[in-house]
Amino acid sequence: MKFNNKNSFIQCSAPLLNKLKAYEEVFWINIDANKQKTIPNNIQINEAMARLERFAPVISVFFPETEKNNGLIESPLVEIPKMKQLIEKRENRLFDGKWYLKCDHRLPISGSVKARGGIYEVLKFAEKIAINEGELQKDQSYLILLSQQFKSFFETYTIIVGSTGNLGLSIGMIGRKLGFQVVVHMSKDAKQWKKEKLREIGAKVIEHEEDYSVAVEEGRKEAERDANSYFIDDENSEYLFEGYAVGAYRLKQQLEEQRIIVDESHPLFVYLPCGVGGAPGGITYGLKSIFGNDVHCFFAEPTHSPSMLARLYTENETISVQDLGIDNQTEADGLAVGKASNFVVKQVGSMITGCYTVSDPELFLLLYELMETEQQYLEPSALAALYGPISFYRNIKESYIENNGLSNQMKQSTHIFWGTGGSLVPLEIQAEHIKMGKNFYRE
């Protein structure tokens, strides 16, 4: 292989990269996965969980839909047996274990996994400046933050972020509730309804003709010009990562409540849609901290935006999909990222079991099938998770099971698909997506 650090087209003869450049679906196993015996304890998950509990009364007031969980931002874990049966019929094969959907597409406030990280980092920033100014103490009721005094205080600060959509929505919704000024730099891939939603709640939206990386960079530059601004860096934020990692500990509790065992004899497979990598990376970090080698985490990407796969496979810190001649054009807007986060790779690169790619038509087909069987709507990018077992069985099942000594354990396995977004999508757009998926469906 021959790589370079410039933006010129990368020439190489590696079979996998040739398939990526041809937009073919691939499944790649990370040979470094599961070699790490201990997980570095540098991410403050317990601290993050405590902070979210301190803010829970405030969240409950701001967003009444969280009252039933006492202000905690959480989503259900539901079994999807009808979807499994449909896929078995379509693929003409049986799939091991039970299938579950982690319903972050129904996550309160912003209806996506980004609510975990984005909202958490805004809360962390709000707490920090309030405490530094002597206006707040950790041992007092945070309901004081609902006062006009604090809203006026937060109005003097601006939160800035670059986003393809869902992260910007999460930050905009909680930021504006607290009183912050919010500026969201949106890439060309961002859907119009997400921009309109942000403007409706009083956020400033700056549109860019370039992709996600440019939106992030422009947001960073704007923040540098204003001492009272705070930039949330989707590519490098440890705090976003902490917020996402909390989701793994919440999942552990749900597994215990549903008496789902995870151990050497009962492996857990988790399929995570991946854009820049923050959300799946944080969740993977948390899951590996809890379950070690008993959990297998796979990252899912569109065939037109395989940034994490390219980064892990080449070990090139500067590589983008454009370097490979890939156009980064996909209907999975939340995953339309040309370059993966090096911060995430450094944190969890050796914990990621593998990556696979999926075509846009397959995303819409799965969207339709999930609606037909389980009445669950997910936005197209979230359906990348559900393609995991299909691609796994088509490509690497036998070798992976044999190499990892799982032959006698697969029947007791649990498979979880992380539903990253969907509930805020306007009904007319949901209907369009379902119709598109139906066009690909064959009895």
PLY file of the C-alpha trace (Angstrom):
ply
format ascii 1.0
element vertex 443
property float x
property float y
property float z
element edge 442
property int vertex1
property int vertex2
end_header
0.00 0.00 0.00
1.06 3.58 -0.54
-0.40 6.37 1.57
0.35 10.04 1.89
-0.66 12.92 4.13
-1.95 15.18 1.39
-5.46 15.53 0.01
-4.49 13.94 -3.28
-6.10 10.71 -4.41
-4.53 7.72 -2.62
-3.32 4.98 -4.92
-3.26 1.48 -3.48
-3.94 -2.08 -4.53
-5.29 -3.43 -1.23
-8.39 -5.54 -2.07
-10.50 -4.06 0.74
-9.73 -0.47 -0.22
-10.46 -1.28 -3.85
-13.88 -2.53 -2.76
-14.45 0.62 -0.74
-13.56 2.76 -3.73
-16.05 0.79 -5.81
-18.76 1.43 -3.17
-19.09 -2.29 -2.48
-20.39 -3.53 0.85
-17.63 -5.01 3.00
-17.20 -6.51 6.46
-13.82 -6.03 8.12
-12.60 -7.59 11.37
-10.12 -5.68 13.50
-7.31 -8.10 14.32
-6.31 -5.91 17.29
-9.73 -6.28 18.92
-10.06 -8.16 22.22
-6.30 -8.12 22.83
-6.62 -5.40 25.47
-6.92 -7.00 28.90
-7.81 -3.85 30.84
-9.69 -0.70 29.86
-7.96 2.64 30.59
-9.89 4.48 33.31
-9.38 7.98 31.92
-13.02 8.69 31.04
-14.98 9.90 34.05
-18.20 7.93 33.57
-19.22 7.88 37.24
-18.76 11.63 37.43
-20.87 12.05 34.30
-23.66 9.92 35.75
-23.63 11.96 38.97
-23.80 15.21 37.02
-26.82 14.04 35.03
-28.55 13.10 38.28
-27.89 16.59 39.70
-29.50 18.13 36.62
-32.41 15.65 36.50
-34.90 17.92 38.33
-34.14 20.73 35.86
-34.52 18.43 32.86
-37.84 17.19 34.24
-39.19 20.76 34.30
-37.79 21.75 30.91
-38.95 18.57 29.22
-42.07 16.99 30.82
-41.66 13.84 28.73
-38.76 12.91 31.05
-40.88 13.04 34.23
-41.61 9.30 34.19
-37.82 8.70 34.44
-37.42 11.45 37.04
-35.60 13.68 34.61
-33.13 11.08 33.33
-32.72 11.02 29.56
-33.12 7.35 28.69
-34.69 5.07 26.07
-36.22 1.57 26.24
-34.65 -1.70 25.18
-37.17 -3.81 23.25
-37.02 -7.22 21.63
-37.79 -7.31 17.89
-38.63 -10.97 17.11
-40.88 -10.19 14.13
-38.07 -8.30 12.40
-35.73 -11.21 13.03
-38.24 -13.61 11.50
-38.67 -11.43 8.42
-34.91 -11.19 7.86
-34.57 -14.96 8.31
-37.17 -15.42 5.60
-35.53 -12.86 3.33
-32.04 -14.33 3.80
-33.26 -17.95 3.86
-31.25 -18.72 6.99
-31.66 -18.77 10.75
-29.91 -16.21 12.93
-28.55 -17.12 16.35
-29.71 -15.50 19.56
-32.30 -12.83 20.29
-32.54 -9.40 18.66
-33.15 -6.17 20.58
-33.50 -2.54 19.57
-31.97 0.10 21.83
-34.48 2.86 21.14
-32.37 6.00 21.16
-34.51 7.09 18.20
-37.10 7.68 20.93
-34.69 9.32 23.36
-36.40 12.27 25.08
-35.72 15.87 24.01
-34.02 15.42 20.64
-34.90 11.90 19.55
-31.39 10.68 18.84
-28.28 9.21 20.45
-26.75 12.70 20.28
-28.96 13.69 23.21
-26.64 11.67 25.43
-23.43 13.49 24.54
-24.65 16.88 23.30
-26.98 17.62 26.19
-24.45 16.32 28.69
-21.67 18.64 27.49
-23.96 21.68 27.61
-24.94 20.78 31.18
-21.30 20.32 32.14
-20.43 23.75 30.73
-23.40 25.40 32.45
-22.44 23.86 35.79
-18.81 24.88 35.43
-19.40 28.56 34.72
-22.15 28.81 37.35
-19.89 27.32 40.02
-16.89 29.41 38.95
-18.95 32.56 39.29
-20.03 31.54 42.79
-23.68 31.30 41.77
-24.07 27.55 42.27
-22.88 24.80 44.59
-23.06 21.09 43.83
-24.86 20.30 47.07
-27.79 22.65 46.47
-30.90 22.09 44.38
-30.21 22.74 40.73
-33.77 23.99 40.31
-32.25 27.41 40.99
-31.06 27.27 37.39
-34.66 27.80 36.27
-34.63 31.36 37.59
-34.50 34.45 35.39
-31.25 35.33 37.12
-29.52 32.30 35.65
-31.17 32.67 32.26
-29.82 36.21 32.04
-26.41 34.95 33.15
-26.29 32.19 30.52
-27.47 34.59 27.79
-24.04 36.25 27.91
-22.45 33.03 26.59
-22.63 31.47 23.14
-22.36 27.74 22.46
-21.04 26.87 19.00
-21.00 23.50 17.23
-20.50 22.02 13.76
-22.97 19.28 12.87
-24.72 17.26 10.19
-27.91 17.67 12.18
-28.67 15.59 15.27
-25.85 16.88 17.49
-26.78 20.43 16.61
-30.42 19.71 17.47
-29.52 18.29 20.88
-27.24 21.18 21.78
-29.67 23.75 20.43
-32.65 22.42 22.37
-30.99 22.22 25.79
-28.83 25.28 25.21
-31.76 27.54 24.38
-33.80 26.20 27.31
-31.05 27.24 29.69
-30.73 30.63 28.01
-27.50 30.27 26.02
-27.05 31.76 22.59
-26.51 28.84 20.21
-24.81 28.84 16.81
-24.85 25.67 14.69
-22.66 25.35 11.62
-24.43 22.86 9.36
-22.84 20.85 6.56
-24.45 20.45 3.15
-25.67 17.00 4.21
-27.91 18.37 6.98
-31.63 17.98 6.32
-33.68 21.15 5.87
-36.18 20.22 8.60
-33.37 20.06 11.15
-32.24 23.57 10.21
-35.79 24.85 10.47
-36.28 23.20 13.86
-33.17 24.90 15.19
-34.26 28.29 13.93
-37.70 27.80 15.48
-36.16 27.47 18.94
-33.98 30.54 18.49
-30.66 29.03 17.44
-28.58 30.63 14.70
-27.91 28.28 11.79
-24.99 28.88 9.42
-25.15 26.73 6.29
-22.09 25.52 4.42
-21.80 24.12 0.91
-19.01 21.84 2.06
-19.21 18.68 4.17
-19.12 18.02 7.90
-15.39 18.65 8.41
-15.67 22.18 7.07
-18.70 22.92 9.26
-16.73 21.82 12.32
-13.68 23.85 11.38
-15.71 27.00 10.73
-17.43 26.59 14.09
-14.06 26.25 15.77
-12.76 29.42 14.09
-15.83 31.41 15.15
-15.43 30.32 18.77
-11.80 31.43 18.78
-12.90 34.98 17.96
-15.23 35.32 20.97
-13.98 34.96 24.55
-17.52 34.32 25.78
-18.14 31.44 23.41
-17.78 27.72 24.03
-17.07 25.33 21.16
-18.34 21.77 21.36
-15.90 19.79 19.26
-17.60 16.71 17.81
-14.23 15.43 16.58
-12.25 15.70 19.81
-14.54 16.21 22.80
-13.88 14.09 25.87
-17.10 15.42 27.41
-19.31 14.28 24.53
-17.57 10.92 24.84
-18.36 10.76 28.58
-22.03 11.46 27.92
-22.24 8.70 25.34
-20.44 6.24 27.62
-23.17 6.68 30.25
-25.51 4.92 27.83
-23.58 1.68 28.30
-24.16 1.71 32.06
-27.83 2.45 31.57
-27.98 -0.50 29.15
-26.36 -2.75 31.75
-29.19 -1.94 34.15
-31.80 -2.67 31.48
-30.18 -6.01 30.67
-30.29 -6.94 34.34
-33.94 -5.87 34.65
-34.85 -8.07 31.68
-32.70 -10.91 33.00
-30.51 -10.96 29.93
-27.20 -12.59 30.80
-23.90 -11.39 29.34
-20.87 -13.55 30.06
-18.47 -15.92 28.31
-21.29 -18.35 27.55
-23.76 -15.60 26.59
-21.93 -13.17 24.25
-23.33 -9.74 23.48
-23.15 -8.32 19.95
-23.79 -4.58 19.56
-24.17 -2.84 16.19
-23.56 0.92 16.18
-24.03 3.42 13.32
-20.86 5.47 12.97
-20.26 8.99 11.65
-17.23 10.75 13.13
-17.22 8.07 15.85
-18.02 9.88 19.10
-21.33 8.22 19.97
-20.42 4.63 19.02
-16.96 5.18 20.49
-18.26 6.32 23.87
-20.81 3.52 24.01
-18.13 0.98 23.10
-15.82 2.33 25.80
-18.56 1.93 28.38
-19.57 -1.53 27.21
-15.99 -2.77 27.17
-15.45 -1.34 30.66
-18.41 -3.41 31.86
-18.32 -6.61 29.82
-14.75 -6.85 28.51
-14.31 -9.47 25.79
-17.85 -10.79 26.28
-19.16 -7.89 24.17
-18.45 -7.54 20.45
-18.93 -4.00 19.07
-19.35 -3.44 15.34
-19.41 0.00 13.68
-21.72 0.50 10.70
-21.10 3.02 7.92
-22.60 3.88 4.51
-20.72 2.63 1.46
-20.27 6.29 0.48
-18.84 7.39 3.86
-16.65 4.62 5.35
-14.40 7.02 7.28
-13.83 4.94 10.42
-13.14 1.77 8.46
-10.61 3.60 6.27
-8.94 5.12 9.34
-8.64 1.84 11.23
-7.61 -0.24 8.24
-4.90 2.10 6.94
-3.76 3.40 10.35
-3.39 6.76 8.59
-4.40 9.58 10.94
-5.10 12.05 8.15
-7.01 9.85 5.72
-10.45 10.90 4.48
-12.85 9.05 2.22
-12.21 11.74 -0.40
-8.56 10.65 -0.43
-9.83 7.31 -1.70
-11.98 8.93 -4.37
-15.19 8.24 -2.39
-17.79 11.01 -2.67
-19.24 11.06 0.90
-22.75 11.44 -0.57
-25.42 9.46 1.29
-29.01 9.76 2.48
-27.70 8.69 5.90
-26.96 12.31 6.76
-25.85 11.64 10.33
-23.13 9.33 9.01
-21.96 11.55 6.13
-18.51 12.15 7.58
-15.38 12.09 5.47
-12.81 11.78 8.24
-13.04 9.82 11.49
-12.11 11.21 14.89
-8.53 10.43 15.87
-9.51 11.07 19.50
-12.03 8.23 19.30
-9.55 5.92 17.57
-7.00 6.54 20.32
-9.59 5.78 22.99
-11.27 2.70 21.52
-9.55 1.72 18.27
-8.38 -1.58 19.75
-11.83 -2.22 21.26
-13.80 -2.01 18.01
-14.47 -5.56 16.89
-15.01 -4.65 13.26
-16.63 -2.34 10.74
-19.03 -2.99 7.89
-20.60 -0.88 5.17
-24.15 -0.76 3.86
-25.73 0.76 0.77
-28.44 3.43 0.87
-31.06 1.17 -0.80
-30.51 -1.44 1.92
-31.04 1.24 4.59
-34.43 2.16 3.14
-35.43 -1.48 2.72
-34.64 -2.16 6.38
-36.52 1.00 7.36
-39.63 -0.30 5.64
-39.25 -3.81 7.04
-38.84 -2.55 10.61
-41.97 -0.42 10.29
-43.94 -3.33 8.86
-42.89 -5.80 11.55
-42.30 -3.78 14.73
-43.92 -0.38 14.01
-40.65 1.38 14.85
-39.54 4.28 12.67
-35.82 5.04 12.51
-34.22 7.63 10.25
-32.18 6.03 7.42
-28.77 6.36 9.06
-29.95 4.42 12.13
-30.86 1.38 10.01
-27.17 0.76 9.39
-27.15 -1.07 12.72
-29.76 -3.61 11.59
-27.66 -4.64 8.61
-25.00 -6.05 10.96
-26.12 -9.68 11.27
-27.03 -9.85 7.58
-23.55 -8.78 6.54
-21.93 -10.82 9.30
-23.59 -14.05 8.13
-22.97 -13.33 4.47
-19.30 -12.58 4.91
-17.42 -13.67 8.01
-19.64 -15.70 10.33
-17.82 -19.04 10.21
-14.29 -17.67 10.45
-15.12 -15.19 13.22
-16.99 -17.73 15.33
-14.23 -20.30 14.94
-11.39 -17.85 15.63
-13.09 -16.58 18.77
-14.22 -19.92 20.16
-17.92 -19.06 19.95
-19.26 -22.20 18.29
-21.13 -23.36 21.39
-22.18 -19.90 22.57
-23.98 -18.32 19.62
-27.39 -19.82 20.36
-27.32 -17.96 23.73
-26.12 -14.71 22.18
-27.85 -11.33 22.40
-27.80 -8.83 19.53
-28.53 -5.15 20.14
-29.04 -2.57 17.40
-28.52 1.02 18.51
-31.34 3.16 17.10
-29.60 6.49 16.72
-32.39 8.82 15.57
-35.88 9.17 14.16
-38.73 10.38 16.39
-38.38 14.07 15.51
-38.45 13.45 11.75
-41.59 15.17 10.36
-44.39 12.71 9.55
-44.46 13.61 5.86
-40.74 12.80 5.56
-41.24 9.55 7.47
-43.92 8.63 4.95
-41.54 9.39 2.07
-38.86 7.18 3.59
-41.28 4.31 4.14
-42.49 4.60 0.56
-38.91 4.54 -0.73
-38.18 1.44 1.32
-41.29 -0.30 0.04
-39.99 0.16 -3.51
-37.06 -2.09 -2.64
-39.18 -4.71 -0.90
-39.88 -8.08 -2.49
-42.17 -10.75 -1.01
0 1
1 2
2 3
3 4
4 5
5 6
6 7
7 8
8 9
9 10
10 11
11 12
12 13
13 14
14 15
15 16
16 17
17 18
18 19
19 20
20 21
21 22
22 23
23 24
24 25
25 26
26 27
27 28
28 29
29 30
30 31
31 32
32 33
33 34
34 35
35 36
36 37
37 38
38 39
39 40
40 41
41 42
42 43
43 44
44 45
45 46
46 47
47 48
48 49
49 50
50 51
51 52
52 53
53 54
54 55
55 56
56 57
57 58
58 59
59 60
60 61
61 62
62 63
63 64
64 65
65 66
66 67
67 68
68 69
69 70
70 71
71 72
72 73
73 74
74 75
75 76
76 77
77 78
78 79
79 80
80 81
81 82
82 83
83 84
84 85
85 86
86 87
87 88
88 89
89 90
90 91
91 92
92 93
93 94
94 95
95 96
96 97
97 98
98 99
99 100
100 101
101 102
102 103
103 104
104 105
105 106
106 107
107 108
108 109
109 110
110 111
111 112
112 113
113 114
114 115
115 116
116 117
117 118
118 119
119 120
120 121
121 122
122 123
123 124
124 125
125 126
126 127
127 128
128 129
129 130
130 131
131 132
132 133
133 134
134 135
135 136
136 137
137 138
138 139
139 140
140 141
141 142
142 143
143 144
144 145
145 146
146 147
147 148
148 149
149 150
150 151
151 152
152 153
153 154
154 155
155 156
156 157
157 158
158 159
159 160
160 161
161 162
162 163
163 164
164 165
165 166
166 167
167 168
168 169
169 170
170 171
171 172
172 173
173 174
174 175
175 176
176 177
177 178
178 179
179 180
180 181
181 182
182 183
183 184
184 185
185 186
186 187
187 188
188 189
189 190
190 191
191 192
192 193
193 194
194 195
195 196
196 197
197 198
198 199
199 200
200 201
201 202
202 203
203 204
204 205
205 206
206 207
207 208
208 209
209 210
210 211
211 212
212 213
213 214
214 215
215 216
216 217
217 218
218 219
219 220
220 221
221 222
222 223
223 224
224 225
225 226
226 227
227 228
228 229
229 230
230 231
231 232
232 233
233 234
234 235
235 236
236 237
237 238
238 239
239 240
240 241
241 242
242 243
243 244
244 245
245 246
246 247
247 248
248 249
249 250
250 251
251 252
252 253
253 254
254 255
255 256
256 257
257 258
258 259
259 260
260 261
261 262
262 263
263 264
264 265
265 266
266 267
267 268
268 269
269 270
270 271
271 272
272 273
273 274
274 275
275 276
276 277
277 278
278 279
279 280
280 281
281 282
282 283
283 284
284 285
285 286
286 287
287 288
288 289
289 290
290 291
291 292
292 293
293 294
294 295
295 296
296 297
297 298
298 299
299 300
300 301
301 302
302 303
303 304
304 305
305 306
306 307
307 308
308 309
309 310
310 311
311 312
312 313
313 314
314 315
315 316
316 317
317 318
318 319
319 320
320 321
321 322
322 323
323 324
324 325
325 326
326 327
327 328
328 329
329 330
330 331
331 332
332 333
333 334
334 335
335 336
336 337
337 338
338 339
339 340
340 341
341 342
342 343
343 344
344 345
345 346
346 347
347 348
348 349
349 350
350 351
351 352
352 353
353 354
354 355
355 356
356 357
357 358
358 359
359 360
360 361
361 362
362 363
363 364
364 365
365 366
366 367
367 368
368 369
369 370
370 371
371 372
372 373
373 374
374 375
375 376
376 377
377 378
378 379
379 380
380 381
381 382
382 383
383 384
384 385
385 386
386 387
387 388
388 389
389 390
390 391
391 392
392 393
393 394
394 395
395 396
396 397
397 398
398 399
399 400
400 401
401 402
402 403
403 404
404 405
405 406
406 407
407 408
408 409
409 410
410 411
411 412
412 413
413 414
414 415
415 416
416 417
417 418
418 419
419 420
420 421
421 422
422 423
423 424
424 425
425 426
426 427
427 428
428 429
429 430
430 431
431 432
432 433
433 434
434 435
435 436
436 437
437 438
438 439
439 440
440 441
441 442
